[in-house]
Amino acid sequence: MDDEKLREETLFLAVTRPTMWLGVPIEASLPIALAACLTLIITGNPLYAFALAGAFLAIARLIVRHDANAFRLLWLWTMTKARCRNRGWWGGSSYSPLPVDGAKRRGFAHG
């Protein structure tokens, strides 16, 4: 069994890249477009909407310049480590995206 050779296959970068729109992943471009539309509705001036969208798209392109999955990683961090309510209790973070409730046991007080 040790003499079996693993089969290697080439995985191209284009297969792992997220869907892009104007050089920004969809995860970031949809909230930017929503904010621009809301700005257009509230102000009634398309110049404000285009300025806001252009500024946020430029910032988002700077974020994904080196890593196309930066917004996906930011979303995962938000869903796991940032939502961890028991970080102070355990001294670390929970990696479960589910809400964490403490165990309800008699005789144990959570300080």
Biopython code that builds the backbone (N, CA, C, O; Angstrom):
import numpy as np
from Bio.PDB.StructureBuilder import StructureBuilder

atoms = [
    (1, "MET", "N", (0.808, -1.182, 0.000)),
    (1, "MET", "CA", (0.000, 0.000, 0.000)),
    (1, "MET", "C", (0.861, 1.259, 0.000)),
    (1, "MET", "O", (0.427, 2.297, -0.500)),
    (2, "ASP", "N", (2.063, 1.189, 0.547)),
    (2, "ASP", "CA", (2.949, 2.345, 0.538)),
    (2, "ASP", "C", (3.482, 2.648, -0.852)),
    (2, "ASP", "O", (3.889, 3.777, -1.126)),
    (3, "ASP", "N", (3.486, 1.659, -1.727)),
    (3, "ASP", "CA", (4.044, 1.877, -3.054)),
    (3, "ASP", "C", (3.025, 2.468, -4.033)),
    (3, "ASP", "O", (3.365, 2.716, -5.190)),
    (4, "GLU", "N", (1.789, 2.696, -3.595)),
    (4, "GLU", "CA", (0.805, 3.316, -4.471)),
    (4, "GLU", "C", (1.124, 4.796, -4.631)),
    (4, "GLU", "O", (1.423, 5.492, -3.660)),
    (5, "LYS", "N", (1.056, 5.254, -5.853)),
    (5, "LYS", "CA", (1.339, 6.650, -6.130)),
    (5, "LYS", "C", (0.020, 7.420, -6.223)),
    (5, "LYS", "O", (-0.936, 6.959, -6.848)),
    (6, "LEU", "N", (-0.017, 8.590, -5.598)),
    (6, "LEU", "CA", (-1.204, 9.420, -5.675)),
    (6, "LEU", "C", (-1.319, 10.046, -7.056)),
    (6, "LEU", "O", (-0.321, 10.412, -7.677)),
    (7, "ARG", "N", (-2.545, 10.159, -7.518)),
    (7, "ARG", "CA", (-2.775, 10.751, -8.828)),
    (7, "ARG", "C", (-2.868, 12.266, -8.671)),
    (7, "ARG", "O", (-3.664, 12.762, -7.874)),
    (8, "GLU", "N", (-2.073, 12.986, -9.414)),
    (8, "GLU", "CA", (-2.069, 14.446, -9.357)),
    (8, "GLU", "C", (-2.768, 14.999, -10.584)),
    (8, "GLU", "O", (-2.546, 14.549, -11.708)),
    (9, "GLU", "N", (-3.618, 15.986, -10.342)),
    (9, "GLU", "CA", (-4.278, 16.669, -11.440)),
    (9, "GLU", "C", (-4.115, 18.170, -11.243)),
    (9, "GLU", "O", (-4.088, 18.657, -10.113)),
    (10, "THR", "N", (-4.009, 18.881, -12.327)),
    (10, "THR", "CA", (-3.825, 20.320, -12.275)),
    (10, "THR", "C", (-5.161, 20.998, -11.998)),
    (10, "THR", "O", (-6.163, 20.690, -12.642)),
    (11, "LEU", "N", (-5.174, 21.918, -11.042)),
    (11, "LEU", "CA", (-6.358, 22.711, -10.745)),
    (11, "LEU", "C", (-6.030, 24.155, -11.095)),
    (11, "LEU", "O", (-5.155, 24.769, -10.485)),
    (12, "PHE", "N", (-6.731, 24.682, -12.068)),
    (12, "PHE", "CA", (-6.451, 26.021, -12.547)),
    (12, "PHE", "C", (-7.070, 27.066, -11.621)),
    (12, "PHE", "O", (-8.094, 26.816, -10.987)),
    (13, "LEU", "N", (-6.446, 28.229, -11.551)),
    (13, "LEU", "CA", (-6.908, 29.301, -10.679)),
    (13, "LEU", "C", (-8.303, 29.777, -11.065)),
    (13, "LEU", "O", (-9.082, 30.173, -10.198)),
    (14, "ALA", "N", (-8.624, 29.744, -12.345)),
    (14, "ALA", "CA", (-9.933, 30.218, -12.790)),
    (14, "ALA", "C", (-11.071, 29.376, -12.229)),
    (14, "ALA", "O", (-12.200, 29.858, -12.132)),
    (15, "VAL", "N", (-10.802, 28.148, -11.864)),
    (15, "VAL", "CA", (-11.842, 27.288, -11.299)),
    (15, "VAL", "C", (-12.181, 27.727, -9.876)),
    (15, "VAL", "O", (-13.320, 27.561, -9.438)),
    (16, "THR", "N", (-11.229, 28.275, -9.160)),
    (16, "THR", "CA", (-11.440, 28.628, -7.754)),
    (16, "THR", "C", (-11.782, 30.103, -7.549)),
    (16, "THR", "O", (-12.065, 30.511, -6.423)),
    (17, "ARG", "N", (-11.763, 30.902, -8.598)),
    (17, "ARG", "CA", (-12.059, 32.333, -8.448)),
    (17, "ARG", "C", (-13.556, 32.558, -8.297)),
    (17, "ARG", "O", (-14.351, 31.857, -8.923)),
    (18, "PRO", "N", (-13.954, 33.528, -7.476)),
    (18, "PRO", "CA", (-15.383, 33.836, -7.353)),
    (18, "PRO", "C", (-15.887, 34.600, -8.580)),
    (18, "PRO", "O", (-15.095, 35.104, -9.376)),
    (19, "THR", "N", (-17.194, 34.676, -8.720)),
    (19, "THR", "CA", (-17.799, 35.415, -9.821)),
    (19, "THR", "C", (-17.550, 36.904, -9.620)),
    (19, "THR", "O", (-17.826, 37.451, -8.552)),
    (20, "MET", "N", (-17.023, 37.556, -10.658)),
    (20, "MET", "CA", (-16.654, 38.967, -10.564)),
    (20, "MET", "C", (-17.591, 39.839, -11.399)),
    (20, "MET", "O", (-18.118, 39.404, -12.424)),
    (21, "TRP", "N", (-17.788, 41.075, -10.942)),
    (21, "TRP", "CA", (-18.508, 42.096, -11.685)),
    (21, "TRP", "C", (-17.742, 43.390, -11.496)),
    (21, "TRP", "O", (-17.628, 43.886, -10.375)),
    (22, "LEU", "N", (-17.215, 43.945, -12.583)),
    (22, "LEU", "CA", (-16.357, 45.132, -12.554)),
    (22, "LEU", "C", (-15.108, 44.917, -11.700)),
    (22, "LEU", "O", (-14.616, 45.852, -11.068)),
    (23, "GLY", "N", (-14.603, 43.700, -11.682)),
    (23, "GLY", "CA", (-13.398, 43.383, -10.930)),
    (23, "GLY", "C", (-13.606, 43.177, -9.448)),
    (23, "GLY", "O", (-12.639, 43.076, -8.693)),
    (24, "VAL", "N", (-14.866, 43.112, -9.016)),
    (24, "VAL", "CA", (-15.204, 42.953, -7.605)),
    (24, "VAL", "C", (-16.098, 41.726, -7.475)),
    (24, "VAL", "O", (-16.986, 41.533, -8.306)),
    (25, "PRO", "N", (-15.893, 40.893, -6.463)),
    (25, "PRO", "CA", (-16.769, 39.726, -6.303)),
    (25, "PRO", "C", (-18.227, 40.137, -6.087)),
    (25, "PRO", "O", (-18.517, 41.223, -5.586)),
    (26, "ILE", "N", (-19.130, 39.246, -6.476)),
    (26, "ILE", "CA", (-20.563, 39.505, -6.335)),
    (26, "ILE", "C", (-20.922, 39.770, -4.872)),
    (26, "ILE", "O", (-21.815, 40.569, -4.588)),
    (27, "GLU", "N", (-20.226, 39.099, -3.940)),
    (27, "GLU", "CA", (-20.512, 39.299, -2.519)),
    (27, "GLU", "C", (-20.337, 40.753, -2.102)),
    (27, "GLU", "O", (-20.998, 41.209, -1.169)),
    (28, "ALA", "N", (-19.461, 41.483, -2.774)),
    (28, "ALA", "CA", (-19.225, 42.884, -2.438)),
    (28, "ALA", "C", (-19.978, 43.834, -3.365)),
    (28, "ALA", "O", (-20.387, 44.913, -2.938)),
    (29, "SER", "N", (-20.166, 43.450, -4.625)),
    (29, "SER", "CA", (-20.777, 44.378, -5.575)),
    (29, "SER", "C", (-22.281, 44.531, -5.377)),
    (29, "SER", "O", (-22.823, 45.601, -5.654)),
    (30, "LEU", "N", (-22.964, 43.502, -4.909)),
    (30, "LEU", "CA", (-24.405, 43.637, -4.688)),
    (30, "LEU", "C", (-24.739, 44.631, -3.570)),
    (30, "LEU", "O", (-25.624, 45.465, -3.762)),
    (31, "PRO", "N", (-24.068, 44.579, -2.403)),
    (31, "PRO", "CA", (-24.349, 45.627, -1.400)),
    (31, "PRO", "C", (-23.953, 47.028, -1.864)),
    (31, "PRO", "O", (-24.591, 48.008, -1.480)),
    (32, "ILE", "N", (-22.910, 47.130, -2.683)),
    (32, "ILE", "CA", (-22.515, 48.438, -3.205)),
    (32, "ILE", "C", (-23.590, 48.968, -4.145)),
    (32, "ILE", "O", (-23.944, 50.145, -4.083)),
    (33, "ALA", "N", (-24.112, 48.103, -5.017)),
    (33, "ALA", "CA", (-25.176, 48.518, -5.929)),
    (33, "ALA", "C", (-26.437, 48.893, -5.158)),
    (33, "ALA", "O", (-27.120, 49.852, -5.517)),
    (34, "LEU", "N", (-26.747, 48.151, -4.110)),
    (34, "LEU", "CA", (-27.911, 48.467, -3.283)),
    (34, "LEU", "C", (-27.741, 49.825, -2.601)),
    (34, "LEU", "O", (-28.680, 50.620, -2.561)),
    (35, "ALA", "N", (-26.562, 50.089, -2.073)),
    (35, "ALA", "CA", (-26.308, 51.381, -1.426)),
    (35, "ALA", "C", (-26.394, 52.525, -2.436)),
    (35, "ALA", "O", (-26.896, 53.601, -2.112)),
    (36, "ALA", "N", (-25.906, 52.297, -3.658)),
    (36, "ALA", "CA", (-25.988, 53.335, -4.687)),
    (36, "ALA", "C", (-27.438, 53.589, -5.086)),
    (36, "ALA", "O", (-27.832, 54.738, -5.284)),
    (37, "CYS", "N", (-28.233, 52.529, -5.205)),
    (37, "CYS", "CA", (-29.656, 52.700, -5.540)),
    (37, "CYS", "C", (-30.402, 53.434, -4.432)),
    (37, "CYS", "O", (-31.231, 54.300, -4.709)),
    (38, "LEU", "N", (-30.114, 53.094, -3.186)),
    (38, "LEU", "CA", (-30.756, 53.799, -2.076)),
    (38, "LEU", "C", (-30.345, 55.272, -2.035)),
    (38, "LEU", "O", (-31.159, 56.141, -1.722)),
    (39, "THR", "N", (-29.092, 55.543, -2.351)),
    (39, "THR", "CA", (-28.626, 56.928, -2.404)),
    (39, "THR", "C", (-29.341, 57.684, -3.511)),
    (39, "THR", "O", (-29.710, 58.845, -3.329)),
    (40, "LEU", "N", (-29.543, 57.044, -4.654)),
    (40, "LEU", "CA", (-30.263, 57.672, -5.759)),
    (40, "LEU", "C", (-31.715, 57.949, -5.378)),
    (40, "LEU", "O", (-32.252, 59.009, -5.701)),
    (41, "ILE", "N", (-32.346, 57.003, -4.695)),
    (41, "ILE", "CA", (-33.745, 57.186, -4.294)),
    (41, "ILE", "C", (-33.874, 58.297, -3.255)),
    (41, "ILE", "O", (-34.784, 59.122, -3.334)),
    (42, "ILE", "N", (-32.971, 58.317, -2.289)),
    (42, "ILE", "CA", (-33.069, 59.302, -1.204)),
    (42, "ILE", "C", (-32.728, 60.710, -1.686)),
    (42, "ILE", "O", (-33.448, 61.661, -1.384)),
    (43, "THR", "N", (-31.633, 60.845, -2.434)),
    (43, "THR", "CA", (-31.196, 62.185, -2.842)),
    (43, "THR", "C", (-31.829, 62.639, -4.146)),
    (43, "THR", "O", (-32.021, 63.838, -4.348)),
    (44, "GLY", "N", (-32.154, 61.718, -5.026)),
    (44, "GLY", "CA", (-32.702, 62.086, -6.327)),
    (44, "GLY", "C", (-31.644, 62.573, -7.301)),
    (44, "GLY", "O", (-31.976, 63.002, -8.406)),
    (45, "ASN", "N", (-30.392, 62.515, -6.918)),
    (45, "ASN", "CA", (-29.300, 62.988, -7.758)),
    (45, "ASN", "C", (-28.429, 61.798, -8.149)),
    (45, "ASN", "O", (-27.823, 61.175, -7.278)),
    (46, "PRO", "N", (-28.352, 61.467, -9.441)),
    (46, "PRO", "CA", (-27.538, 60.312, -9.842)),
    (46, "PRO", "C", (-26.036, 60.521, -9.648)),
    (46, "PRO", "O", (-25.287, 59.547, -9.579)),
    (47, "LEU", "N", (-25.586, 61.765, -9.560)),
    (47, "LEU", "CA", (-24.155, 62.004, -9.358)),
    (47, "LEU", "C", (-23.697, 61.486, -7.996)),
    (47, "LEU", "O", (-22.602, 60.935, -7.879)),
    (48, "TYR", "N", (-24.525, 61.658, -6.971)),
    (48, "TYR", "CA", (-24.178, 61.130, -5.653)),
    (48, "TYR", "C", (-24.111, 59.605, -5.680)),
    (48, "TYR", "O", (-23.223, 58.998, -5.081)),
    (49, "ALA", "N", (-25.062, 59.000, -6.383)),
    (49, "ALA", "CA", (-25.088, 57.537, -6.457)),
    (49, "ALA", "C", (-23.859, 57.010, -7.189)),
    (49, "ALA", "O", (-23.237, 56.044, -6.748)),
    (50, "PHE", "N", (-23.508, 57.648, -8.314)),
    (50, "PHE", "CA", (-22.325, 57.204, -9.059)),
    (50, "PHE", "C", (-21.042, 57.449, -8.267)),
    (50, "PHE", "O", (-20.124, 56.630, -8.307)),
    (51, "ALA", "N", (-20.975, 58.563, -7.554)),
    (51, "ALA", "CA", (-19.785, 58.848, -6.749)),
    (51, "ALA", "C", (-19.631, 57.829, -5.623)),
    (51, "ALA", "O", (-18.530, 57.345, -5.362)),
    (52, "LEU", "N", (-20.739, 57.507, -4.960)),
    (52, "LEU", "CA", (-20.690, 56.517, -3.878)),
    (52, "LEU", "C", (-20.308, 55.140, -4.413)),
    (52, "LEU", "O", (-19.457, 54.458, -3.843)),
    (53, "ALA", "N", (-20.946, 54.737, -5.519)),
    (53, "ALA", "CA", (-20.639, 53.422, -6.099)),
    (53, "ALA", "C", (-19.197, 53.370, -6.590)),
    (53, "ALA", "O", (-18.515, 52.364, -6.394)),
    (54, "GLY", "N", (-18.730, 54.434, -7.220)),
    (54, "GLY", "CA", (-17.354, 54.454, -7.711)),
    (54, "GLY", "C", (-16.331, 54.379, -6.590)),
    (54, "GLY", "O", (-15.326, 53.676, -6.698)),
    (55, "ALA", "N", (-16.595, 55.110, -5.512)),
    (55, "ALA", "CA", (-15.660, 55.092, -4.381)),
    (55, "ALA", "C", (-15.622, 53.713, -3.728)),
    (55, "ALA", "O", (-14.545, 53.188, -3.444)),
    (56, "PHE", "N", (-16.803, 53.124, -3.490)),
    (56, "PHE", "CA", (-16.834, 51.812, -2.848)),
    (56, "PHE", "C", (-16.292, 50.711, -3.755)),
    (56, "PHE", "O", (-15.657, 49.773, -3.274)),
    (57, "LEU", "N", (-16.537, 50.813, -5.064)),
    (57, "LEU", "CA", (-15.965, 49.821, -5.985)),
    (57, "LEU", "C", (-14.440, 49.928, -6.019)),
    (57, "LEU", "O", (-13.750, 48.911, -6.092)),
    (58, "ALA", "N", (-13.913, 51.151, -5.966)),
    (58, "ALA", "CA", (-12.454, 51.317, -5.946)),
    (58, "ALA", "C", (-11.856, 50.723, -4.673)),
    (58, "ALA", "O", (-10.816, 50.067, -4.720)),
    (59, "ILE", "N", (-12.511, 50.952, -3.542)),
    (59, "ILE", "CA", (-12.025, 50.378, -2.281)),
    (59, "ILE", "C", (-12.093, 48.857, -2.326)),
    (59, "ILE", "O", (-11.169, 48.175, -1.882)),
    (60, "ALA", "N", (-13.195, 48.325, -2.867)),
    (60, "ALA", "CA", (-13.343, 46.871, -2.951)),
    (60, "ALA", "C", (-12.302, 46.264, -3.888)),
    (60, "ALA", "O", (-11.792, 45.176, -3.622)),
    (61, "ARG", "N", (-11.984, 46.950, -4.973)),
    (61, "ARG", "CA", (-10.949, 46.436, -5.881)),
    (61, "ARG", "C", (-9.580, 46.453, -5.222)),
    (61, "ARG", "O", (-8.759, 45.574, -5.485)),
    (62, "LEU", "N", (-9.319, 47.438, -4.369)),
    (62, "LEU", "CA", (-8.057, 47.447, -3.632)),
    (62, "LEU", "C", (-7.993, 46.283, -2.647)),
    (62, "LEU", "O", (-6.926, 45.711, -2.426)),
    (63, "ILE", "N", (-9.130, 45.934, -2.059)),
    (63, "ILE", "CA", (-9.155, 44.823, -1.108)),
    (63, "ILE", "C", (-8.883, 43.501, -1.807)),
    (63, "ILE", "O", (-8.156, 42.661, -1.276)),
    (64, "VAL", "N", (-9.455, 43.299, -2.994)),
    (64, "VAL", "CA", (-9.301, 42.009, -3.684)),
    (64, "VAL", "C", (-8.127, 42.003, -4.661)),
    (64, "VAL", "O", (-8.016, 41.095, -5.485)),
    (65, "ARG", "N", (-7.263, 42.989, -4.581)),
    (65, "ARG", "CA", (-6.137, 43.044, -5.506)),
    (65, "ARG", "C", (-5.227, 41.820, -5.374)),
    (65, "ARG", "O", (-4.764, 41.288, -6.383)),
    (66, "HIS", "N", (-4.966, 41.372, -4.157)),
    (66, "HIS", "CA", (-4.059, 40.250, -3.947)),
    (66, "HIS", "C", (-4.779, 38.934, -3.710)),
    (66, "HIS", "O", (-4.232, 37.871, -4.003)),
    (67, "ASP", "N", (-5.992, 38.984, -3.187)),
    (67, "ASP", "CA", (-6.734, 37.759, -2.907)),
    (67, "ASP", "C", (-8.175, 37.950, -3.350)),
    (67, "ASP", "O", (-8.905, 38.766, -2.787)),
    (68, "ALA", "N", (-8.582, 37.188, -4.367)),
    (68, "ALA", "CA", (-9.935, 37.328, -4.904)),
    (68, "ALA", "C", (-10.987, 36.841, -3.919)),
    (68, "ALA", "O", (-12.154, 37.219, -4.031)),
    (69, "ASN", "N", (-10.606, 36.020, -2.968)),
    (69, "ASN", "CA", (-11.552, 35.486, -1.993)),
    (69, "ASN", "C", (-11.565, 36.282, -0.689)),
    (69, "ASN", "O", (-12.018, 35.769, 0.334)),
    (70, "ALA", "N", (-11.083, 37.510, -0.703)),
    (70, "ALA", "CA", (-10.994, 38.300, 0.529)),
    (70, "ALA", "C", (-12.367, 38.563, 1.135)),
    (70, "ALA", "O", (-12.521, 38.498, 2.355)),
    (71, "PHE", "N", (-13.364, 38.856, 0.310)),
    (71, "PHE", "CA", (-14.694, 39.116, 0.858)),
    (71, "PHE", "C", (-15.344, 37.837, 1.355)),
    (71, "PHE", "O", (-16.112, 37.867, 2.317)),
    (72, "ARG", "N", (-15.052, 36.726, 0.719)),
    (72, "ARG", "CA", (-15.577, 35.449, 1.211)),
    (72, "ARG", "C", (-14.955, 35.113, 2.572)),
    (72, "ARG", "O", (-15.643, 34.624, 3.468)),
    (73, "LEU", "N", (-13.660, 35.377, 2.718)),
    (73, "LEU", "CA", (-13.006, 35.154, 4.011)),
    (73, "LEU", "C", (-13.532, 36.115, 5.079)),
    (73, "LEU", "O", (-13.696, 35.735, 6.238)),
    (74, "LEU", "N", (-13.792, 37.355, 4.681)),
    (74, "LEU", "CA", (-14.365, 38.322, 5.618)),
    (74, "LEU", "C", (-15.755, 37.881, 6.061)),
    (74, "LEU", "O", (-16.105, 38.026, 7.233)),
    (75, "TRP", "N", (-16.550, 37.347, 5.139)),
    (75, "TRP", "CA", (-17.882, 36.844, 5.487)),
    (75, "TRP", "C", (-17.781, 35.647, 6.432)),
    (75, "TRP", "O", (-18.542, 35.552, 7.395)),
    (76, "LEU", "N", (-16.850, 34.737, 6.165)),
    (76, "LEU", "CA", (-16.672, 33.588, 7.054)),
    (76, "LEU", "C", (-16.217, 34.027, 8.443)),
    (76, "LEU", "O", (-16.672, 33.475, 9.445)),
    (77, "TRP", "N", (-15.330, 35.009, 8.513)),
    (77, "TRP", "CA", (-14.896, 35.524, 9.807)),
    (77, "TRP", "C", (-16.079, 36.129, 10.561)),
    (77, "TRP", "O", (-16.216, 35.943, 11.770)),
    (78, "THR", "N", (-16.937, 36.859, 9.829)),
    (78, "THR", "CA", (-18.109, 37.458, 10.459)),
    (78, "THR", "C", (-19.059, 36.394, 10.986)),
    (78, "THR", "O", (-19.637, 36.557, 12.061)),
    (79, "MET", "N", (-19.226, 35.311, 10.245)),
    (79, "MET", "CA", (-20.162, 34.265, 10.652)),
    (79, "MET", "C", (-19.605, 33.365, 11.757)),
    (79, "MET", "O", (-20.375, 32.677, 12.427)),
    (80, "THR", "N", (-18.296, 33.356, 11.960)),
    (80, "THR", "CA", (-17.724, 32.454, 12.962)),
    (80, "THR", "C", (-17.113, 33.229, 14.125)),
    (80, "THR", "O", (-17.694, 33.262, 15.210)),
    (81, "LYS", "N", (-15.982, 33.838, 13.927)),
    (81, "LYS", "CA", (-15.259, 34.459, 15.038)),
    (81, "LYS", "C", (-15.903, 35.739, 15.544)),
    (81, "LYS", "O", (-15.900, 35.986, 16.750)),
    (82, "ALA", "N", (-16.448, 36.546, 14.671)),
    (82, "ALA", "CA", (-17.025, 37.816, 15.114)),
    (82, "ALA", "C", (-18.315, 37.613, 15.895)),
    (82, "ALA", "O", (-18.649, 38.428, 16.756)),
    (83, "ARG", "N", (-19.042, 36.544, 15.611)),
    (83, "ARG", "CA", (-20.305, 36.278, 16.301)),
    (83, "ARG", "C", (-20.124, 35.473, 17.574)),
    (83, "ARG", "O", (-21.104, 35.155, 18.247)),
    (84, "CYS", "N", (-18.909, 35.144, 17.910)),
    (84, "CYS", "CA", (-18.658, 34.284, 19.068)),
    (84, "CYS", "C", (-18.935, 35.055, 20.351)),
    (84, "CYS", "O", (-18.211, 35.989, 20.698)),
    (85, "ARG", "N", (-19.991, 34.653, 21.049)),
    (85, "ARG", "CA", (-20.368, 35.343, 22.279)),
    (85, "ARG", "C", (-19.651, 34.770, 23.490)),
    (85, "ARG", "O", (-19.599, 35.411, 24.540)),
    (86, "ASN", "N", (-19.108, 33.590, 23.357)),
    (86, "ASN", "CA", (-18.476, 32.967, 24.521)),
    (86, "ASN", "C", (-16.952, 33.030, 24.443)),
    (86, "ASN", "O", (-16.272, 32.201, 25.048)),
    (87, "ARG", "N", (-16.411, 33.986, 23.716)),
    (87, "ARG", "CA", (-14.961, 34.125, 23.578)),
    (87, "ARG", "C", (-14.305, 34.433, 24.920)),
    (87, "ARG", "O", (-13.247, 33.889, 25.234)),
    (88, "GLY", "N", (-14.923, 35.295, 25.704)),
    (88, "GLY", "CA", (-14.373, 35.629, 27.020)),
    (88, "GLY", "C", (-14.451, 34.468, 27.991)),
    (88, "GLY", "O", (-13.590, 34.317, 28.858)),
    (89, "TRP", "N", (-15.472, 33.655, 27.850)),
    (89, "TRP", "CA", (-15.657, 32.517, 28.751)),
    (89, "TRP", "C", (-14.620, 31.439, 28.490)),
    (89, "TRP", "O", (-14.007, 30.930, 29.428)),
    (90, "TRP", "N", (-14.414, 31.084, 27.223)),
    (90, "TRP", "CA", (-13.504, 29.998, 26.871)),
    (90, "TRP", "C", (-12.090, 30.474, 26.556)),
    (90, "TRP", "O", (-11.164, 29.664, 26.528)),
    (91, "GLY", "N", (-11.908, 31.757, 26.322)),
    (91, "GLY", "CA", (-10.589, 32.258, 25.961)),
    (91, "GLY", "C", (-10.256, 32.004, 24.504)),
    (91, "GLY", "O", (-9.090, 32.073, 24.116)),
    (92, "GLY", "N", (-11.239, 31.716, 23.707)),
    (92, "GLY", "CA", (-11.061, 31.459, 22.282)),
    (92, "GLY", "C", (-12.380, 31.663, 21.581)),
    (92, "GLY", "O", (-13.310, 32.240, 22.146)),
    (93, "SER", "N", (-12.464, 31.190, 20.346)),
    (93, "SER", "CA", (-13.698, 31.378, 19.600)),
    (93, "SER", "C", (-14.254, 30.045, 19.142)),
    (93, "SER", "O", (-13.529, 29.058, 19.011)),
    (94, "SER", "N", (-15.540, 30.038, 18.906)),
    (94, "SER", "CA", (-16.229, 28.853, 18.410)),
    (94, "SER", "C", (-16.301, 28.944, 16.892)),
    (94, "SER", "O", (-16.579, 30.018, 16.358)),
    (95, "TYR", "N", (-16.063, 27.873, 16.204)),
    (95, "TYR", "CA", (-16.074, 27.892, 14.750)),
    (95, "TYR", "C", (-17.393, 27.417, 14.177)),
    (95, "TYR", "O", (-17.495, 27.204, 12.969)),
    (96, "SER", "N", (-18.387, 27.249, 14.998)),
    (96, "SER", "CA", (-19.706, 26.842, 14.528)),
    (96, "SER", "C", (-20.496, 28.084, 14.125)),
    (96, "SER", "O", (-20.539, 29.050, 14.886)),
    (97, "PRO", "N", (-21.123, 28.084, 12.944)),
    (97, "PRO", "CA", (-21.937, 29.235, 12.554)),
    (97, "PRO", "C", (-23.292, 29.261, 13.247)),
    (97, "PRO", "O", (-24.070, 30.196, 13.057)),
    (98, "LEU", "N", (-23.578, 28.242, 14.049)),
    (98, "LEU", "CA", (-24.849, 28.175, 14.748)),
    (98, "LEU", "C", (-24.796, 29.008, 16.020)),
    (98, "LEU", "O", (-23.722, 29.171, 16.599)),
    (99, "PRO", "N", (-25.921, 29.535, 16.465)),
    (99, "PRO", "CA", (-25.932, 30.278, 17.728)),
    (99, "PRO", "C", (-25.533, 29.368, 18.886)),
    (99, "PRO", "O", (-25.963, 28.217, 18.962)),
    (100, "VAL", "N", (-24.713, 29.893, 19.777)),
    (100, "VAL", "CA", (-24.209, 29.092, 20.882)),
    (100, "VAL", "C", (-24.883, 29.550, 22.170)),
    (100, "VAL", "O", (-24.780, 30.715, 22.553)),
    (101, "ASP", "N", (-25.561, 28.643, 22.822)),
    (101, "ASP", "CA", (-26.133, 28.900, 24.136)),
    (101, "ASP", "C", (-25.400, 28.028, 25.138)),
    (101, "ASP", "O", (-25.057, 26.883, 24.845)),
    (102, "GLY", "N", (-25.164, 28.569, 26.312)),
    (102, "GLY", "CA", (-24.484, 27.799, 27.340)),
    (102, "GLY", "C", (-25.346, 26.651, 27.844)),
    (102, "GLY", "O", (-26.573, 26.700, 27.758)),
    (103, "ALA", "N", (-24.707, 25.637, 28.360)),
    (103, "ALA", "CA", (-25.437, 24.504, 28.927)),
    (103, "ALA", "C", (-26.127, 24.945, 30.207)),
    (103, "ALA", "O", (-25.539, 25.643, 31.033)),
    (104, "LYS", "N", (-27.352, 24.540, 30.359)),
    (104, "LYS", "CA", (-28.131, 24.912, 31.544)),
    (104, "LYS", "C", (-28.065, 23.764, 32.545)),
    (104, "LYS", "O", (-28.833, 22.806, 32.462)),
    (105, "ARG", "N", (-27.132, 23.876, 33.494)),
    (105, "ARG", "CA", (-26.952, 22.829, 34.505)),
    (105, "ARG", "C", (-27.151, 23.427, 35.877)),
    (105, "ARG", "O", (-26.811, 24.584, 36.123)),
    (106, "ARG", "N", (-27.690, 22.649, 36.740)),
    (106, "ARG", "CA", (-27.870, 23.105, 38.115)),
    (106, "ARG", "C", (-26.542, 23.058, 38.855)),
    (106, "ARG", "O", (-25.757, 22.124, 38.688)),
    (107, "GLY", "N", (-26.303, 24.057, 39.660)),
    (107, "GLY", "CA", (-25.111, 24.065, 40.483)),
    (107, "GLY", "C", (-23.908, 24.719, 39.829)),
    (107, "GLY", "O", (-22.871, 24.876, 40.473)),
    (108, "PHE", "N", (-24.021, 25.107, 38.553)),
    (108, "PHE", "CA", (-22.919, 25.759, 37.865)),
    (108, "PHE", "C", (-23.339, 27.180, 37.523)),
    (108, "PHE", "O", (-24.285, 27.390, 36.764)),
    (109, "ALA", "N", (-22.642, 28.139, 38.077)),
    (109, "ALA", "CA", (-22.960, 29.537, 37.805)),
    (109, "ALA", "C", (-21.965, 30.069, 36.789)),
    (109, "ALA", "O", (-20.754, 29.958, 36.979)),
    (110, "HIS", "N", (-22.475, 30.643, 35.718)),
    (110, "HIS", "CA", (-21.602, 31.256, 34.712)),
    (110, "HIS", "C", (-21.432, 32.718, 35.086)),
    (110, "HIS", "O", (-22.360, 33.521, 34.984)),
    (111, "GLY", "N", (-20.199, 33.046, 35.531)),
    (111, "GLY", "CA", (-19.935, 34.365, 36.050)),
    (111, "GLY", "C", (-19.785, 35.392, 35.038)),
    (111, "GLY", "O", (-19.556, 36.555, 35.368)),
]
sb = StructureBuilder()
sb.init_structure("model")
sb.init_model(0)
sb.init_chain("A")
sb.init_seg("    ")
for serial, (resi, resn, name, xyz) in enumerate(atoms, 1):
    if name == "N":
        sb.init_residue(resn, " ", resi, " ")
    sb.init_atom(name, np.array(xyz, "f"), 0.0, 1.0, " ", f" {name:<3s}", serial, name[0])
structure = sb.get_structure()
